[in-house]
Amino acid sequence: MKITAPISRIDEIRPLAAAGADEFYCGVVPREWVDRFRTSATNRRIFGNLQSFDDLSEAVETAHECGSKMFLVLNAQHYAGEQLDALLDLAGRFDAMGGDAVIVGDVSLLGLLAAGGYRFGIHVSSILSCRNAAAAAFYERLGATRIIFPRDVTLSEIEQVVRAVPGMEFEAFVLNDGCVFEEGTCHTIHLPGRLGGPICLDKWEGKYTRTDGKPVDTAAIERNEEGYRRWLWYRFGCGFSVTEEGYPFGPCGVCAMPRLAAAGLHSVKIAGREAATPRKLKSVELVRSVRDRMRAAGGDELRTMAFAQGLRKRPDLCGSGYMCYYREVLSTLSPATEERSMLAAGGAQA
C-alpha cells in the first residue's frame, strides 16, 4: 500500500521521498492562467501551488529520480468552457513532461481527458464524492483509473466498493485536513484568516425560540453549541497542534490502515498541500511507521492499531472518536485500548 503525500515546493520532494512517500500530488497556477482568467483556481486549493510550468516539469523529474510518481491536481468542482480548453492544454504539457496522473473534480473534464489519448492516469478526486459501487463503475466507464474516496465514508462502504470494481485503483484519506461539510457539495473556499477564514469556522450567533411558545432550554442549547465547537477544534487539527516529536493531531485514520490494506486499497493519502514542510515530513513519518509496523506484525491488526494509537501518546484524543476518519475502528478494540496504546508508545521509543 503506497503513501501519497502533498507538495507545494520542489525542495520538499526529496526529503518527503526519503521519509517514505511513494507518490506525490501538486497543483500549478501558471502566470498564463492568471493573466487570462483573473483567478488562481485551477484546482480546489487556491494556495499551496507551484507557480510555473518549469516548476512542474522539475517536480516531475525530481519525483521520478526518487523512484516516485507525480500527480497533478485539477480538481475545482466546475470550470467554464474556456477554462476547460485551457486545462486540456495544461494536461498536454503535463503529459509531455512524463507526469503520471491527473486528479480531477469535474465530470466534464474527466470525460475530455479520457478521450484525449494521454498517457497519464486519471484519478477521481474526493470532490466527486464516489460513495457507492454504481458511482465507481460509472467513473470507470468514463475512463478513470483510480478513485479517491471522500473523507466521510465507512470502512464497510470502502470494502464493498473495492470488491465491486476490481479493476480500479482506490485511495483513501488517512491523515490531516478534515472537512466540516461534505467537500463534494461545498462551494465555499478557505480564505486566509485575515480575510475571514473558512466559512465553516464562522461563529454564528442567533436567538432561539420554540414554536409552541414554551421556554427555551438554554442550557441544552449551550451544551449542543459547545459540543459543536469542540468537534470543530478536532476537525481543524486540534488547534493545528503537534506532539513533542512534531506528529500532527487532527483528522486521522492510521489505526484503520490494516483494514484498508486488507480491503485492497492501492494507497493512503496525506492531505495538506498548504501545510509547512516540517508538518508534511512528520505526517509522512507517522504514516510510514504504521505501515512498517503493519508489515512486521503480519496479520495482527490489533497490535498495529494499538501501536498507531500510541504514537502520539494521547489515547484520550484517539478515544474521543472526534479525530477519526474511520470511527468504527474504535469498536474493534477492547476496553484495554488505552493500556495497549501506552505500551505500544513505549515500544516505539525503545
C-alpha positions as CSV (number, residue, x, y, z in Angstrom):
1,M,0.0,0.0,0.0
2,K,1.5,3.3,-1.2
3,I,1.8,6.6,0.8
4,T,0.6,9.6,-1.3
5,A,1.8,12.9,0.0
6,P,1.3,16.6,-0.9
7,I,3.9,19.1,-2.1
8,S,3.8,22.8,-2.8
9,R,7.5,23.3,-3.4
10,I,10.1,21.4,-5.4
11,D,12.5,21.2,-2.5
12,E,10.0,19.2,-0.5
13,I,10.1,16.2,-2.8
14,R,13.4,14.5,-1.9
15,P,13.0,14.8,1.9
16,L,9.5,13.5,1.7
17,A,10.5,10.6,-0.5
18,A,13.3,9.8,1.9
19,A,10.7,9.9,4.8
20,G,8.6,7.3,3.0
21,A,6.3,8.9,0.4
22,D,5.8,6.8,-2.7
23,E,3.6,9.2,-4.7
24,F,3.2,13.0,-4.7
25,Y,0.4,15.3,-5.8
26,C,0.7,19.0,-6.5
27,G,-1.2,21.9,-8.1
28,V,0.2,24.5,-10.5
29,V,-1.1,28.0,-11.3
30,P,0.9,29.3,-14.2
31,R,1.1,33.0,-14.9
32,E,-0.7,32.5,-18.2
33,W,-3.7,31.2,-16.4
34,V,-3.9,34.1,-14.0
35,D,-3.5,36.6,-16.8
36,R,-6.2,35.0,-18.9
37,F,-8.8,34.2,-16.3
38,R,-8.0,36.6,-13.4
39,T,-8.2,33.7,-11.0
40,S,-5.8,31.2,-9.5
41,A,-8.4,28.5,-9.2
42,T,-7.0,25.7,-11.4
43,N,-7.8,23.4,-8.5
44,R,-9.6,23.2,-5.2
45,R,-6.8,24.7,-3.1
46,I,-6.2,28.3,-4.2
47,F,-3.0,28.4,-2.1
48,G,-0.1,25.9,-2.0
49,N,0.6,25.6,-5.7
50,L,3.6,25.5,-7.9
51,Q,3.9,28.8,-9.9
52,S,5.1,27.8,-13.4
53,F,5.3,25.0,-16.0
54,D,9.1,24.9,-15.4
55,D,8.5,24.2,-11.7
56,L,6.0,21.5,-12.6
57,S,8.5,19.9,-15.1
58,E,11.2,19.9,-12.5
59,A,8.8,18.4,-9.9
60,V,8.0,15.5,-12.2
61,E,11.7,14.9,-13.0
62,T,12.7,15.1,-9.3
63,A,9.9,12.7,-8.2
64,H,11.0,10.2,-10.9
65,E,14.6,10.4,-9.8
66,C,13.4,9.4,-6.3
67,G,11.5,6.5,-7.7
68,S,8.2,8.2,-7.0
69,K,5.2,9.3,-9.1
70,M,3.9,12.8,-9.5
71,F,0.2,13.6,-9.9
72,L,-1.3,17.0,-11.0
73,V,-4.4,18.3,-9.2
74,L,-7.1,19.7,-11.5
75,N,-10.0,19.3,-9.0
76,A,-12.0,22.5,-8.9
77,Q,-15.7,21.5,-8.8
78,H,-16.5,23.0,-12.1
79,Y,-14.9,25.1,-14.9
80,A,-16.2,27.4,-17.6
81,G,-15.9,26.1,-21.2
82,E,-13.0,28.4,-22.0
83,Q,-11.2,27.1,-18.9
84,L,-11.7,23.5,-19.9
85,D,-9.9,24.2,-23.2
86,A,-7.0,25.8,-21.2
87,L,-6.9,22.8,-18.9
88,L,-6.6,20.4,-21.8
89,D,-3.5,22.4,-22.9
90,L,-2.2,22.2,-19.4
91,A,-2.8,18.5,-19.4
92,G,-1.0,18.1,-22.7
93,R,2.1,19.8,-21.3
94,F,2.0,17.7,-18.2
95,D,1.7,14.5,-20.3
96,A,4.8,15.7,-22.3
97,M,6.7,16.1,-19.1
98,G,6.0,12.5,-18.2
99,G,3.5,13.2,-15.5
100,D,1.9,10.1,-14.0
101,A,-1.7,11.1,-13.3
102,V,-4.2,14.0,-13.0
103,I,-6.7,14.3,-10.2
104,V,-10.0,15.5,-11.5
105,G,-13.0,17.0,-9.7
106,D,-15.2,17.9,-12.7
107,V,-17.0,15.1,-14.7
108,S,-16.8,17.1,-18.0
109,L,-13.1,17.5,-17.6
110,L,-12.8,13.8,-16.8
111,G,-14.5,12.8,-20.0
112,L,-12.4,15.2,-22.1
113,L,-9.2,13.9,-20.6
114,A,-10.2,10.3,-21.1
115,A,-10.9,11.0,-24.8
116,G,-7.7,12.8,-25.3
117,G,-5.4,9.8,-25.6
118,Y,-3.0,11.0,-22.8
119,R,-0.5,8.6,-21.3
120,F,-1.2,9.6,-17.7
121,G,-3.8,8.0,-15.4
122,I,-7.0,9.8,-14.4
123,H,-7.8,9.9,-10.7
124,V,-11.3,10.8,-9.5
125,S,-10.9,13.4,-6.8
126,S,-12.7,13.2,-3.4
127,I,-14.6,16.3,-4.7
128,L,-16.6,13.9,-7.0
129,S,-17.9,12.1,-3.9
130,C,-17.8,8.5,-5.0
131,R,-19.8,6.8,-2.3
132,N,-21.0,3.5,-3.8
133,A,-20.2,0.8,-6.4
134,A,-22.6,2.2,-9.0
135,A,-20.7,5.6,-8.9
136,A,-17.4,3.8,-9.1
137,A,-18.5,1.8,-12.1
138,F,-19.7,4.9,-13.8
139,Y,-16.3,6.6,-13.3
140,E,-14.6,3.5,-14.6
141,R,-16.7,3.6,-17.8
142,L,-15.8,7.3,-18.2
143,G,-12.1,6.4,-18.2
144,A,-10.9,6.8,-14.6
145,T,-8.1,4.7,-13.4
146,R,-8.2,5.5,-9.7
147,I,-10.9,6.7,-7.3
148,I,-10.1,8.8,-4.2
149,F,-12.8,8.2,-1.6
150,P,-14.4,11.2,0.1
151,R,-13.5,11.8,3.7
152,D,-16.6,10.6,5.4
153,V,-17.2,7.0,4.3
154,T,-17.1,4.0,6.4
155,L,-14.7,1.1,6.1
156,S,-17.6,-1.2,5.2
157,E,-18.6,1.1,2.4
158,I,-15.0,1.2,1.2
159,E,-14.7,-2.6,1.2
160,Q,-18.0,-3.0,-0.7
161,V,-16.9,-0.6,-3.4
162,V,-13.5,-2.1,-3.8
163,R,-14.9,-5.6,-4.2
164,A,-17.5,-4.5,-6.7
165,V,-15.0,-2.7,-9.1
166,P,-11.9,-4.9,-9.0
167,G,-10.2,-3.3,-12.0
168,M,-10.0,0.1,-10.3
169,E,-7.3,1.5,-8.1
170,F,-8.6,3.1,-4.9
171,E,-7.2,5.6,-2.4
172,A,-8.4,6.9,0.9
173,F,-7.5,9.7,3.3
174,V,-5.5,8.7,6.3
175,L,-4.2,12.0,7.9
176,N,-4.9,15.7,8.2
177,D,-7.4,18.3,7.0
178,G,-10.9,17.1,7.9
179,C,-13.8,18.9,6.1
180,V,-16.6,20.1,8.3
181,F,-19.1,20.0,5.5
182,E,-19.4,17.4,2.6
183,E,-16.5,18.5,0.5
184,G,-18.0,17.4,-2.8
185,T,-21.1,19.6,-2.3
186,C,-19.5,22.5,-0.5
187,H,-19.0,25.6,-2.8
188,T,-17.1,27.8,-0.4
189,I,-13.4,28.5,-0.3
190,H,-10.9,28.6,2.6
191,L,-9.7,32.2,2.8
192,P,-6.8,33.3,4.9
193,G,-7.6,34.2,8.4
194,R,-7.1,37.9,7.7
195,L,-9.8,37.7,5.1
196,G,-12.3,35.8,7.2
197,G,-11.0,32.2,7.1
198,P,-13.1,29.2,6.2
199,I,-16.9,29.8,6.3
200,C,-17.3,26.7,8.4
201,L,-15.4,28.4,11.2
202,D,-17.7,31.4,11.3
203,K,-19.0,32.0,14.8
204,W,-22.7,32.4,14.1
205,E,-24.9,33.9,16.8
206,G,-28.7,33.5,16.9
207,K,-31.7,33.7,19.1
208,Y,-33.7,30.6,19.6
209,T,-37.5,30.4,20.2
210,R,-39.8,27.4,20.4
211,T,-42.8,27.2,18.0
212,D,-45.0,26.1,20.9
213,G,-44.2,29.2,22.9
214,K,-42.6,27.3,25.8
215,P,-39.4,28.5,27.4
216,V,-36.2,27.6,25.6
217,D,-33.8,25.1,27.3
218,T,-30.9,27.5,27.2
219,A,-28.5,25.1,28.9
220,A,-29.3,22.3,26.4
221,I,-28.6,24.7,23.5
222,E,-25.3,25.7,25.0
223,R,-24.3,22.1,25.5
224,N,-25.0,21.5,21.9
225,E,-23.1,24.6,20.8
226,E,-20.2,23.7,23.0
227,G,-20.1,20.1,21.5
228,Y,-20.1,21.5,18.0
229,R,-17.2,23.9,18.9
230,R,-15.3,21.0,20.3
231,W,-15.8,19.0,17.2
232,L,-14.6,21.9,15.1
233,W,-11.4,22.0,17.2
234,Y,-10.7,18.4,16.5
235,R,-11.6,18.7,12.8
236,F,-9.2,21.6,12.4
237,G,-6.1,19.7,13.7
238,C,-6.9,20.1,17.4
239,G,-6.0,23.7,17.1
240,F,-3.3,22.7,14.5
241,S,-1.2,21.3,17.3
242,V,1.5,18.7,17.2
243,T,3.2,16.3,19.7
244,E,6.6,17.0,21.1
245,E,8.0,14.9,18.2
246,G,6.1,17.0,15.7
247,Y,3.4,14.5,14.8
248,P,0.2,16.3,13.9
249,F,-3.0,15.9,15.8
250,G,-6.3,16.2,14.0
251,P,-8.2,14.0,11.5
252,C,-6.6,10.6,11.3
253,G,-7.2,7.1,10.1
254,V,-3.8,5.4,10.7
255,C,-5.2,2.8,13.0
256,A,-7.5,1.7,10.2
257,M,-4.6,1.1,7.8
258,P,-4.5,-2.7,8.3
259,R,-8.2,-2.9,7.3
260,L,-7.7,-0.6,4.4
261,A,-4.8,-2.7,3.2
262,A,-6.8,-5.9,3.6
263,A,-9.6,-4.3,1.5
264,G,-7.2,-3.9,-1.4
265,L,-6.5,-0.1,-1.3
266,H,-3.7,1.0,-3.6
267,S,-2.7,3.9,-1.5
268,V,-3.4,6.1,1.6
269,K,-3.5,9.8,1.2
270,I,-2.0,12.5,3.4
271,A,-3.8,15.8,3.0
272,G,-2.3,19.3,3.3
273,R,-0.7,20.9,0.3
274,E,-0.8,24.2,2.1
275,A,1.0,22.9,5.2
276,A,4.5,23.8,6.3
277,T,7.2,21.3,5.2
278,P,8.0,20.1,8.7
279,R,4.3,19.1,9.2
280,K,4.4,17.3,5.9
281,L,7.6,15.4,6.9
282,K,6.2,14.4,10.2
283,S,2.9,13.3,8.6
284,V,4.8,11.0,6.2
285,E,7.0,9.6,9.0
286,L,3.9,8.9,11.1
287,V,2.1,7.0,8.3
288,R,5.2,5.2,7.3
289,S,5.9,4.0,10.9
290,V,2.4,2.5,11.0
291,R,2.8,0.8,7.6
292,D,6.2,-0.6,8.7
293,R,4.6,-1.9,11.9
294,M,1.7,-3.3,9.9
295,R,4.1,-5.3,7.7
296,A,6.1,-6.5,10.6
297,A,3.0,-7.6,12.6
298,G,1.7,-9.7,9.7
299,G,-2.0,-10.3,10.2
300,D,-2.1,-9.0,13.8
301,E,-4.4,-6.0,13.2
302,L,-4.9,-5.3,16.9
303,R,-1.2,-4.9,17.5
304,T,-0.8,-2.5,14.7
305,M,-3.9,-0.5,15.7
306,A,-2.6,-0.2,19.3
307,F,0.8,0.9,18.0
308,A,-0.9,3.5,15.8
309,Q,-2.9,4.9,18.7
310,G,0.1,5.0,20.9
311,L,2.4,7.0,18.7
312,R,1.1,10.4,19.8
313,K,0.7,9.4,23.4
314,R,-2.7,10.9,23.7
315,P,-5.2,8.0,23.9
316,D,-7.8,10.4,25.2
317,L,-7.8,12.2,21.8
318,C,-8.0,9.0,19.9
319,G,-10.6,7.5,22.2
320,S,-12.9,10.5,21.8
321,G,-13.6,9.4,18.2
322,Y,-13.6,13.1,17.1
323,M,-10.3,12.7,15.3
324,C,-11.3,9.6,13.4
325,Y,-11.8,9.3,9.7
326,Y,-13.0,5.7,10.4
327,R,-14.6,5.8,13.8
328,E,-15.8,2.3,13.7
329,V,-12.3,1.1,14.3
330,L,-12.7,2.1,17.9
331,S,-15.3,-0.6,18.4
332,T,-12.9,-3.2,17.2
333,L,-10.5,-2.5,20.1
334,S,-11.2,-3.9,23.6
335,P,-11.6,-1.6,26.7
336,A,-7.9,-2.1,27.2
337,T,-7.1,0.0,24.2
338,E,-5.5,2.8,26.3
339,E,-3.2,0.4,28.1
340,R,-2.1,-1.2,24.9
341,S,-1.6,2.2,23.3
342,M,0.7,3.3,26.1
343,L,2.6,0.0,25.8
344,A,2.9,0.5,22.0
345,A,4.2,4.0,22.5
346,G,6.8,2.7,24.9
347,G,7.8,0.1,22.3
348,A,8.1,2.8,19.7
349,Q,10.5,4.7,21.9
350,A,12.7,1.7,22.7
